[in-house]
Amino acid sequence: MSESALLAAIARTVSSLPEGALDRLIELLQAGASDNQIRTAVPTPNYEEIASGLLTERSVQDPVPDGAALALALAAAREREQAARQQQVSIVWTGPETDAVPVRRTDQALLEVICRATLKLIVVSFAVYKVREVADALVAAAQRGCDVAVVLESEAESGGKVTYDMAAALGSEVGAYASLYSWPHDLRPETGNGKRASLHVKCAVADGERLLVSSANLTEYAFTKNMELGLLVEGGDIPKRVDEHLSALISAGILRLLPA
């Protein structure tokens, strides 16, 4: 079993247990209590189920982390979650700069979102062209155990609005490591003259904790020459809600997996 499964179990434990139960679990792990003592320490079914899931994931690791290490990981995950609840919003910009307001570069903000993702990453863009550094970062995220999904406008589905293959432009290596999705032509509303709506979203959301929303496509010009505006949202519930919304569209088949 991979480390990512244990990390997911730690995150699930921290988000599911109330403070008192989590404190007790950490205390028992630090004291070297047996698995049975840990499972039965708090007399609620939810606690036993969550604790059992965590202990099961620990037991299949090689080497098996000791109680102190797992307790430390839980404490760190709780601190991270508490910090994530405090939302911060930054302006993200490509184009002429001024001294009036500090801004962050679009490419730097996107790479930060991708590089800090640990469990789950969803990136959505209408156009993709000449973004080798982004492609490399997506592959690296997948290689460290992150579940990477990329949603793209499709040449076949766009009705002529894009004239080249976005998945090919992003690179075959990304396709080998990430799941690529598009919005099927038959599910798009008609806009008149036989045309259909566009997949025009540009965003990236990591771990339900960081969200970049931008006018910028994944293109060299959007990162270096155009005038583009976006917002980087860190913490709070907005990144999580966007993650859940996009994930629901994928689960419902509204965003469909592209053929390999």
C-alpha positions in Angstrom: 0.0 0.0 0.0 1.3 3.4 -0.9 2.3 6.3 1.4 -0.5 8.4 -0.3 -3.1 6.0 1.2 -1.7 6.6 4.7 -1.6 10.3 4.1 -5.2 10.2 3.0 -6.2 8.3 6.1 -4.4 10.9 8.3 -6.3 13.7 6.5 -9.6 11.8 6.9 -8.9 11.2 10.6 -8.2 14.9 11.3 -11.2 16.2 9.4 -13.6 13.6 10.8 -12.9 13.5 14.5 -13.8 16.2 17.0 -11.0 17.8 18.9 -11.4 15.7 22.1 -11.4 12.4 20.2 -8.4 13.4 18.1 -6.5 14.6 21.3 -7.2 11.1 22.8 -6.0 9.3 19.7 -2.8 11.3 19.6 -2.2 10.7 23.3 -2.6 7.0 23.0 -0.3 6.8 19.9 2.4 8.7 21.8 2.0 6.4 24.8 2.5 3.3 22.6 -1.0 1.9 23.3 -2.1 -1.3 21.5 -4.3 -1.1 18.4 -7.2 -2.6 20.4 -6.8 0.1 23.1 -6.7 2.8 20.5 -9.8 1.5 18.7 -11.9 1.3 21.9 -10.7 4.4 23.6 -13.7 6.7 22.7 -17.1 5.0 22.9 -18.6 6.2 19.6 -19.0 4.2 16.3 -17.5 7.0 14.3 -14.3 7.1 16.3 -13.8 3.3 16.1 -14.4 3.3 12.4 -12.0 6.2 11.7 -9.3 4.9 14.1 -9.5 1.4 12.6 -9.1 2.8 9.1 -6.0 4.7 10.2 -4.4 1.7 12.0 -5.1 -0.5 9.0 -3.3 1.8 6.6 -0.4 2.1 9.1 -0.1 -1.7 9.4 0.5 -2.2 5.6 3.4 0.3 5.4 6.9 -0.8 5.0 8.4 0.0 7.4 5.4 0.4 9.8 5.6 3.9 11.4 5.6 3.8 15.2 2.9 5.4 17.3 5.0 8.5 18.0 5.6 9.2 14.3 1.9 8.7 13.5 0.9 11.0 16.4 3.3 13.7 15.1 1.8 13.3 11.6 -1.7 13.7 13.0 -0.7 16.8 15.0 0.9 18.4 11.9 -2.1 17.6 9.8 -4.4 19.2 12.3 -2.3 22.3 12.4 -2.3 22.5 8.7 -6.1 22.1 8.5 -6.6 24.8 11.1 -4.3 27.2 9.2 -6.2 26.3 6.0 -9.5 27.6 7.5 -8.1 31.1 7.5 -8.6 32.3 3.9 -6.0 34.5 2.1 -6.6 36.0 -1.4 -3.8 37.3 -3.6 -4.0 39.2 -6.9 -2.4 37.2 -9.8 -1.3 39.2 -12.9 0.4 39.0 -16.2 1.1 42.3 -18.0 2.5 45.8 -17.2 3.2 46.3 -13.5 2.7 49.3 -11.3 3.9 50.3 -7.8 0.3 50.7 -6.6 -0.5 47.1 -5.7 1.7 44.1 -5.1 0.8 41.2 -7.5 2.0 37.7 -8.2 2.9 36.4 -11.6 0.4 34.0 -13.2 2.9 31.3 -14.0 4.5 31.4 -10.6 1.1 31.2 -8.9 0.0 28.2 -11.0 3.3 26.4 -10.5 3.0 27.0 -6.7 -0.5 25.4 -6.7 0.7 22.4 -8.7 4.0 21.9 -6.8 2.3 22.1 -3.3 -0.4 19.6 -4.2 0.0 16.3 -2.3 -3.2 14.3 -2.7 -5.4 15.7 -5.5 -5.0 18.3 -8.2 -7.5 19.4 -10.9 -6.4 21.9 -13.6 -8.8 23.3 -16.2 -8.0 25.3 -19.3 -9.5 26.3 -22.7 -6.2 26.5 -24.5 -2.8 24.9 -24.0 0.4 25.8 -25.9 4.1 25.9 -25.1 4.0 25.4 -21.3 6.8 22.8 -20.7 7.4 23.9 -17.1 3.8 23.4 -16.3 3.7 20.0 -18.0 6.8 18.9 -16.0 5.2 20.1 -12.8 2.1 18.1 -13.5 4.1 14.9 -14.2 6.1 15.5 -11.0 2.9 15.9 -8.9 1.6 12.5 -10.3 5.0 10.8 -9.7 4.9 11.8 -6.0 1.5 10.1 -5.6 -0.9 13.0 -6.3 -4.1 12.2 -8.2 -3.9 14.6 -11.2 -6.8 15.5 -13.5 -6.5 17.9 -16.4 -9.7 19.2 -18.1 -9.1 20.6 -21.6 -11.1 22.0 -24.5 -11.1 19.4 -27.2 -10.5 20.0 -30.9 -13.1 17.3 -31.7 -15.7 18.6 -29.2 -15.2 22.4 -29.7 -16.9 22.7 -33.0 -14.0 24.4 -34.6 -13.3 26.9 -31.8 -9.8 25.3 -31.3 -7.8 24.0 -34.2 -5.2 21.7 -32.7 -5.1 18.8 -30.2 -4.8 20.3 -26.6 -3.7 17.0 -25.1 -0.9 16.7 -27.6 0.1 20.3 -27.0 0.3 19.5 -23.3 2.6 16.5 -24.0 2.3 12.8 -24.1 4.1 12.4 -20.8 1.3 14.3 -19.0 -1.2 12.0 -20.6 0.7 9.0 -19.4 0.6 10.2 -15.7 -2.6 12.3 -15.5 -6.3 11.7 -16.3 -7.4 14.0 -19.2 -11.0 15.1 -19.5 -13.1 17.2 -21.8 -16.8 18.3 -22.1 -18.5 16.1 -24.7 -20.1 17.9 -27.6 -23.4 16.1 -27.1 -23.7 17.4 -23.6 -23.1 21.1 -24.5 -26.0 23.5 -24.9 -26.6 24.9 -28.3 -25.7 28.6 -28.8 -27.2 29.1 -32.3 -26.2 28.4 -35.9 -25.5 24.8 -35.0 -22.8 25.8 -32.6 -22.3 24.6 -29.0 -21.0 26.2 -25.8 -17.3 26.3 -24.9 -15.3 24.9 -22.1 -13.9 28.3 -21.1 -12.9 27.7 -17.5 -9.3 28.5 -16.4 -8.5 27.3 -12.9 -6.4 25.0 -10.8 -7.4 23.6 -7.4 -5.1 21.5 -5.1 -6.1 19.4 -2.2 -9.3 21.5 -1.7 -7.0 24.0 -0.1 -5.6 26.3 -2.8 -7.5 27.6 -5.8 -6.2 29.7 -8.7 -8.9 31.3 -10.9 -7.6 33.3 -13.9 -8.4 34.7 -17.3 -5.1 33.1 -18.4 -5.0 29.9 -20.5 -2.1 27.5 -20.2 -0.1 29.3 -22.9 3.2 31.0 -23.2 1.6 34.3 -24.2 -0.8 34.2 -21.2 2.1 33.7 -18.9 4.5 36.3 -20.5 2.9 38.8 -22.8 -0.9 39.1 -22.4 -2.7 41.2 -19.8 -4.3 38.6 -17.6 -6.0 38.8 -14.1 -6.7 36.1 -11.5 -7.0 35.4 -7.9 -5.2 32.9 -5.7 -7.4 31.7 -2.8 -5.7 29.9 0.0 -7.7 28.4 2.8 -11.3 28.8 3.6 -14.1 26.7 2.0 -14.0 28.1 -1.5 -11.2 25.8 -2.8 -12.9 22.8 -1.3 -16.2 23.6 -2.9 -14.7 24.2 -6.3 -12.9 20.8 -6.0 -16.1 19.1 -5.0 -18.0 20.7 -7.9 -15.4 19.7 -10.5 -15.2 16.2 -9.0 -18.9 15.8 -9.2 -18.9 16.8 -12.9 -16.3 14.1 -13.5 -18.2 11.5 -11.5 -21.4 12.3 -13.4 -19.7 12.0 -16.8 -20.4 15.6 -17.7 -16.6 15.9 -17.9 -15.6 12.7 -19.8 -12.2 10.9 -19.9 -10.5 11.4 -23.2 -9.4 8.3 -25.0 -5.8 7.3 -24.5 
